[in-house]
């Protein structure tokens, strides 16, 4: 069987399912129709995993039991008291309706705190507020969402509920206290992206021109060991190359790159990881999850992106404009519209997946959308929200990936890592 893609106004609390030979393909997106004919009598299943304030990786666990997983940054509708979850959010890449259209069943919601909040000493206060807010919001929709803390809580026979797991983007809320890791474990955080665009007390960032620690700090080394002991996945996206190799030397558990592409396609861009790093990460049993943003996927887009950033920063500095002001925000928005960067496609995402598979095998490739974490302008065509995941499955089918391979890429691999990290913690 295969899910039928329905418009929101005709959706009920669950997506209807039809036998393949009874479907009217004229009512379905062409790409989905081809997907259906390829999948035959199997059931479409996709997993997506998100990350950060709007980033989380996509994953597909099983083509038969109807499962999708994604990691994303926090959506705006979570903070809206009167939001109707049976309507699409006009601003967010993830909501209940889009999730159902795309077959999404599990979401890693990234609790993001900025480097500026770390400088102000409020990272932990902010992350605690966000976690409590999500808990309160989702408690209103217990038939639609369920917060979980272990992979053992997943019921693959439950087709209606969307499972939610906390991730953390930027380890600054840990502060300088290892005990805070236990606190966040109890709150349900199951992966931590160690840094963001600035260095912190744990490690150096790939985005920071300064190298404070030349890798992990001494405290950061203890953070890695404690995360192994507790069963929290280590996320190397955003960390510097030297930090990455320090982590690899210490960790006893698989690590993930929740939203990083292959540097092979964007030479010199440290936010993506190079071939040697992919090989070393695979040796831990981890997974590299590809984001859906132009500058991660294409060299020309990456080059234009950084050129625009430079020009925007230069203008603001020369005119002594506070980059946090409304004027700066308006100027930046207009500049991006007037100076667009080259667009990426689903084929570009599949190219990155192909590269990982050729290097180390299909067991180490996954999807990391970065939804709600980048401007809409930069999102990959036909992968602009979580309803469009089947477009990627379609592309992988065209490239002769087997059903079993697609299961792994779209979710099976990240679930395998989560399970292994839990197992290592149990035997620590």
N, C-alpha and C positions, 0 to 999 in steps of 0.2 A: 504493500500500500504506500501511497505518497500523499503528503499533506497538500491540500488545495490552498492556494494563496487567495485570501479573501480581502475585500476592501473593509475598512474599519466599520462602516455603517451596517455591514451585514455580518460582522463578527459577533459570535456569541461568547460566552465565558470560556469556550474552548474552540480551537480550530477544528472545522469538520474534516473528516478524512474520507477519501473516495477510492474505490478500486481503480487501478490504472486504466483498465479498458473501458471504464464508464466515464472518464473525465472528458469535458469539453475544452480542448486546448485553446480554442479561440478566445476563451475568457481569461486566459492565463498569460503572463509575460512570456515572450518567446523563449528567453533563456531558461525559464523554469520548465517550459514545455519540453525542451530538449533534455533538460535534466531528468524529467520524469521518464521520458522514453529510454534514457540510459539506465536509470535505476530499476526499471521494470517493476517487479512486484515487491521490491524492498520498500522500506519506509524511510523517508528522508530524515536524517538526524544530524544536528549540528550543535557543537559546544562552543561557547565563546568566553574568553577570560579577559577582563579589563585591567586597568591599572591607573593609578594616580588620580588627580582631581577629575579626570575624565579619561583615563586610560585603562584599558584592560583587554587582554588577549582573547582571541576567539578560538574555540576548540570543538571538535566533533567527536563524541565518544562512541556512537554506535549508529550505523545506518538503519538498523532495524528497530531498536527500542526508543526511537524518537528522542534523542538527547543532543542539546547544544550547550556550550559554555562560553562565557565571555568575561573579559576583565575591562572595566571602564572606570573613568573618573565619576565623581558624584554628579548626578543629574540635578538640574535646577528644580524639577517638579517635586523632589523629595522635601524641599523646604517650603513648598506652597501648601498651606493648610487646606485650601478648598480645591486642590487639583483633582480632576476626574480621571482616574487611571484607565478608564475605558475610552479615552480620547487620546490622540497623538499629541505629544508635546511639540510645539513649533520650534523649540530651540535645542532640544537634546537629541543625541543620536541613540539613546536608549530610553525606552519606556515600555509599559506592559504590552501595548498594542504592537509596537514594532518588534518586540521580543517574540510575541506569538506568531507574527507574520514570518519571521526569520527562523523560527524553530528553536529559540533560545530557552534553555532550561536552568542554567546556572550562571550566576554573575559574581565575579570578584569585584566588589566596590572598593576603589582605592581611596583611602583617607589621606588627603594631600595637605601638607603644610609647606609654606614657602621659606626659602632662605631668609627673607626679611623678617618673618615671624620668629625664626631662630635668633636673629640678631636682637630682636626685641624681648627675647626670653619668654615667648608665649606659645611655643610649638606644642607643648604637652597640653596646655589649656585648650588650644584650638582643636587638636585631634580628639581630645576627650569630648568636647562639645559636639564635634561632627559625628562621632560614634553614637553618642546619646541621641542626637537628632535623628539619625537613620533608624535606630532601634525604635524610637517613638513613632516615627512616620510609618514604618513597615508594620508596626503592631496594629495599625488601623486596617491593614489589608492582609489579614492572616490567611484568607482563602487563596490569595494570589502569590504571596511571597512568604518564604520561611528562611530565617537566619540559621545557619548551621556552623558548627565548629570542627567537624570531622567528616572525612569522606564516608565513614560508616553510616552517617545520617541520611545519605542519599537513597531514595527509593526510586529505582528506575521504572517502576510500574505506575508511578504517579505522573500522569501526563499534563496535569493542570497547573501545578505549583511551579514557581520559579524560585530556585534556591539562591540564597545570597550569602556570600562569604566576604569577610573584611580582608583587604590588603592595606598596606601602608606605603605611600610614596614619599620618600625622604625619611631617613631614620632619626631626624632631629628630635622628635618627641621622646626618644629614649633618654635624651639629655646625656648626663655622664653617669647614669645609674643602671647597672645591669638588672636590678630588680624590676625596672620598668618593662623589660621584656616579658617577665612572668605576668605582669599586670595586663599587658596587651594580649598575651596568649589567652588569658581568662576572658578578655573582652571579645575574643574570636578572630584576632588578626592572624592570618596564616601565611602571608609572605610580606617581606619588607624590602622595598627598594632603598638601598643603603644611603644614597645621597640624591640631590637634585642638581640644579644648575650652579650651585656653589659648594665648596668644601664644607664639611661639618666636623663634629668631634670624632666621627667614626672613620672617615676616609676622604680622599681627594675625589673631585668630580671631573668627569670628562669635559664638562662645559666651562670649567674655571681655568683661566690662564695661569693662575698661581698654583704651585704644588706645595701645600702646607706640610704634608706627611710623606710625600713620595710613595703613596700607596695607602695602606691601612695605618692608622695610629695604633699605639699599644692598646688603648681602650677598644679600638675597632677589632683587633685580633681576638680579644675576649668576647666581643659581641658575636663574632662568627662561631666561636666554640659554644656559647650559650644558646644561640639559635639552633645549632645542631642538637644540643641536649634537650631543648624544649620541643623541637619539631616544627620550627617556623622556616619556611622556604627562604633562601637567600636569593635576592634579585640583583643582578649585576648591571642592569640597564642604568645609565647615567654615571657609572663609576669610571674613573680613569683606567688606562691600560695597566699601570703599575698596581692599582688597587685590585684589579681583576686577578692578576697573577699572584698577589699576596693571598687572596681568598682561595684560589685553587690549591695553594700549598697547605692551607690549614683545614679546609672543610672535609668532613667525613661523610657528607650527604650531597646529593645532587643539587646543582644550582640552576637557576633560570635566568634568562634575559627576557623580561616580560614584554618589552616593546623596543626591540633593537633590530635593525636590518643588517644586511651583509655589507661590510665596508668595501668589498670587491667592486660594488656598483657605485660607491661614493668615496673614492680615494681621499684619504686625509681627514675624513669626518669621524672623529673619535666616538661620537654617540653610537655609531654602528660598530659592530665587532668584526675583526679581521679573520682570515681563514685559520690562522694558528689558534686564535682564541676559540673559534667554533670547535676545533678539534679537541682542545683541552676541556672545554665545557662538556662535550659529548663523553669524554672519558669519565666524568663524574656521574654520568647517567642523566644529565639535565636536558633542557630544551631551549631552543632559540625561537622566540615568538615574533613574527613579522608585523610591524605596524602598517596602518593604511594612511600614510601621509606622503605627499609628493617628495618632500625634501629628504625623507628616509630612503626613498626607492630609486630615484634617478639622479645622476650626476649633474645634468643641466639644471634641474629644479633645485638641487642643493646649492649649486653655485649662485644661481639667481636669488635664492632665499637669503644667503649670507650677504650678498651685495646689497639687497634691499635693507636688511637689518643695519648694515653699516651706514647707509645713506640716511636712514631714519634717525639713528643715534647721533650722527654728525649734525644734522639739522637741529635736533633738540639741544645738543651741547652748545652749538654756536649761537643759538638764540636764547640760551639760559632758561629753557623750559623744563619744568619738573616732569620727568618721564611718568610720574604717577598721577599727573593732572588730567582732567577731562579733556583739555585742549590737546594734550599729547596723544591721548587715546583716539580722539577724533581724527587727528592728523595721520596717525598710523593706519587707521582703517581706510582712509581715503587713499593713502599711498599704495597700500597693497592692491586696492581695486584698480588703480591707474597703472600699476606695474606688476601684473600677474606673473606667477612663475609657471613653468611648463607643467602640464597635468600628467599624473600617473594613472595607470589603468589596472584592472584586475590581472592583466597579463604580467605587469611589473611585479605584483605581489607573488604570483606563481613563479616568476623567474627567481626571486629570492629563495622561495621554497625549494625549487629545483637545485639551486646552488648548494644549499645545506645538504640535501639528499645525496648529491653527487660526492660531497666531501666526506660525510660521516654516516649517511643512511637516514631513512625516513623516521626512525625512532626519536630523532632529536630536532625535528622541525615542528613548529606550531604557529599560531596566529596571535598577535598582540595588537589589537586595533588602535589603541590610543584615543578611542572615542571620548568626546568631551574634554580632551586634553590638548587639542590643536584647533586652530581656526577652521571653520567650515570650508573656507576657500582652499585649504590645503588637503582636504580629504580626497582619497582615491575615487575616481569615477566608478560608479556602480558598486561602491562599497562605502557609501556615505552615512549609513546607519545600520543597525543590527538586523533590519528586515531584509538586507541585501546579501547576507552570507551565502545563500544558494548560488549566487553568481560566481563565487569563488569555487564552490564545489563543481559547478559546471565546467569551469576552466580546467580544473584538475582532472576531471573525467576526459576532457578533450586531449589531455596530455598522457592519457592511458594509466593514470594512477588507479590502483585497485580499490575496491570498497574498503578493504582492510587498511590500506595505506591512508585513505581519506579519514577513516575513523581516528587514526593516530594523530594526524595533522590537525584535525579540527577539534581535538579534545582529549583523545586517549592518552597522548604523551604527557600532558600537564597533569592529568589525573594519576598517571603512573608515578610521576615525580612526587606528587603530594602524598600518595600512599607510601612510597619508599621513605620519605622524610619522616612520616609518622612512625614507621616501623623502626627506623634507626633510633629515634628518640625513646621508643619503648624499651629498647635493648641497651640504652646508653649506660 
